[in-house]
Amino acid sequence: PYLVYTYTTEPLENDESMGIYIDFDLFDNLGRDNERIESVHHDMLQYFKNKDNQVHLHDDFLIRFDSLTISPFPTGSDTLQRRTGQLYARIDWRK
């Protein structure tokens, strides 16, 4: 499986915070067997459900992951599986 993504940012209530929407597509070209793509889907959901993975403190910023959605996306192909999703994060810049 492989993942491609784009992101957009939005300013929040002050200059020290911003929101990021990360839109992604998860693909697997193994055919109708969707075991691998479902495994990656499950691992991503489990990772962001874990409270320890939702907040990361770095020297320059604090990032909080707030939501993750993943949905099947029909491809019309017998060989390509696809899931589409969005992750939202909030960054608070440290001064």
C-alpha positions as a Markdown table, in Angstrom:
| # | Residue | x | y | z |
|---|---|---|---|---|
| 1 | Pro | 0.0 | 0.0 | 0.0 |
| 2 | Tyr | 1.0 | 3.6 | -0.5 |
| 3 | Leu | -0.3 | 6.9 | 0.6 |
| 4 | Val | -0.5 | 10.3 | -1.1 |
| 5 | Tyr | -1.5 | 13.5 | 0.6 |
| 6 | Thr | -2.2 | 17.2 | 0.3 |
| 7 | Tyr | -2.7 | 19.7 | 3.1 |
| 8 | Thr | -4.2 | 23.1 | 3.8 |
| 9 | Thr | -3.7 | 25.4 | 6.7 |
| 10 | Glu | -5.9 | 27.9 | 8.5 |
| 11 | Pro | -5.0 | 30.6 | 11.0 |
| 12 | Leu | -6.7 | 30.2 | 14.4 |
| 13 | Glu | -7.6 | 32.7 | 17.1 |
| 14 | Asn | -4.1 | 34.1 | 17.3 |
| 15 | Asp | -0.8 | 34.3 | 15.5 |
| 16 | Glu | 0.6 | 31.5 | 17.7 |
| 17 | Ser | -1.8 | 28.8 | 16.4 |
| 18 | Met | -2.8 | 27.2 | 13.2 |
| 19 | Gly | -5.0 | 24.3 | 12.0 |
| 20 | Ile | -3.9 | 21.8 | 9.3 |
| 21 | Tyr | -6.2 | 19.6 | 7.3 |
| 22 | Ile | -4.3 | 16.7 | 5.8 |
| 23 | Asp | -6.3 | 15.0 | 3.0 |
| 24 | Phe | -4.9 | 11.6 | 2.0 |
| 25 | Asp | -5.6 | 8.7 | -0.3 |
| 26 | Leu | -4.4 | 5.2 | 0.6 |
| 27 | Phe | -4.0 | 2.9 | -2.4 |
| 28 | Asp | -3.2 | -0.8 | -2.9 |
| 29 | Asn | -3.0 | -2.5 | -6.3 |
| 30 | Leu | -3.0 | -6.1 | -5.0 |
| 31 | Gly | -6.4 | -6.8 | -6.6 |
| 32 | Arg | -9.7 | -7.6 | -4.9 |
| 33 | Asp | -7.9 | -8.9 | -1.7 |
| 34 | Asn | -8.2 | -5.8 | 0.5 |
| 35 | Glu | -6.4 | -7.4 | 3.5 |
| 36 | Arg | -3.3 | -5.2 | 3.2 |
| 37 | Ile | -5.2 | -1.9 | 2.8 |
| 38 | Glu | -7.6 | -2.7 | 5.6 |
| 39 | Ser | -4.5 | -3.5 | 7.9 |
| 40 | Val | -3.0 | -0.1 | 7.2 |
| 41 | His | -6.4 | 1.5 | 7.7 |
| 42 | His | -6.8 | -0.3 | 11.1 |
| 43 | Asp | -3.2 | 0.6 | 12.1 |
| 44 | Met | -3.8 | 4.3 | 11.4 |
| 45 | Leu | -7.0 | 4.4 | 13.3 |
| 46 | Gln | -5.4 | 2.6 | 16.3 |
| 47 | Tyr | -2.4 | 4.9 | 16.3 |
| 48 | Phe | -4.5 | 8.1 | 16.5 |
| 49 | Lys | -6.9 | 6.6 | 19.0 |
| 50 | Asn | -4.0 | 6.2 | 21.4 |
| 51 | Lys | -3.9 | 9.3 | 23.7 |
| 52 | Asp | 0.0 | 9.1 | 23.8 |
| 53 | Asn | 0.1 | 9.7 | 20.0 |
| 54 | Gln | -2.4 | 12.6 | 19.9 |
| 55 | Val | 0.0 | 15.2 | 21.4 |
| 56 | His | 3.6 | 15.8 | 20.5 |
| 57 | Leu | 5.8 | 18.5 | 22.1 |
| 58 | His | 8.8 | 19.7 | 20.0 |
| 59 | Asp | 11.3 | 22.5 | 20.7 |
| 60 | Asp | 9.4 | 24.9 | 18.3 |
| 61 | Phe | 5.8 | 23.7 | 18.6 |
| 62 | Leu | 3.1 | 21.6 | 20.2 |
| 63 | Ile | 1.0 | 19.6 | 17.8 |
| 64 | Arg | -2.4 | 17.9 | 18.7 |
| 65 | Phe | -4.1 | 15.5 | 16.3 |
| 66 | Asp | -7.8 | 16.0 | 16.8 |
| 67 | Ser | -9.7 | 13.8 | 14.3 |
| 68 | Leu | -9.2 | 11.1 | 11.7 |
| 69 | Thr | -11.7 | 9.9 | 9.2 |
| 70 | Ile | -11.2 | 7.2 | 6.6 |
| 71 | Ser | -13.7 | 5.9 | 4.1 |
| 72 | Pro | -13.7 | 3.4 | 1.2 |
| 73 | Phe | -13.7 | 5.0 | -2.2 |
| 74 | Pro | -14.9 | 3.0 | -5.2 |
| 75 | Thr | -12.3 | 2.8 | -8.0 |
| 76 | Gly | -14.2 | 0.7 | -10.6 |
| 77 | Ser | -11.1 | -1.4 | -10.9 |
| 78 | Asp | -10.5 | -5.1 | -10.3 |
| 79 | Thr | -6.9 | -4.4 | -9.2 |
| 80 | Leu | -6.9 | -1.1 | -7.3 |
| 81 | Gln | -8.2 | -0.6 | -3.7 |
| 82 | Arg | -8.6 | 2.9 | -2.4 |
| 83 | Arg | -9.4 | 4.6 | 0.9 |
| 84 | Thr | -9.7 | 8.3 | 1.3 |
| 85 | Gly | -9.4 | 10.2 | 4.6 |
| 86 | Gln | -8.7 | 13.4 | 6.4 |
| 87 | Leu | -6.6 | 14.2 | 9.5 |
| 88 | Tyr | -6.9 | 17.4 | 11.4 |
| 89 | Ala | -4.1 | 18.8 | 13.6 |
| 90 | Arg | -3.6 | 22.0 | 15.6 |
| 91 | Ile | -0.2 | 23.5 | 16.0 |
| 92 | Asp | 0.7 | 25.9 | 18.8 |
| 93 | Trp | 4.0 | 27.7 | 18.1 |
| 94 | Arg | 6.3 | 28.1 | 21.0 |
| 95 | Lys | 8.1 | 31.4 | 21.5 |
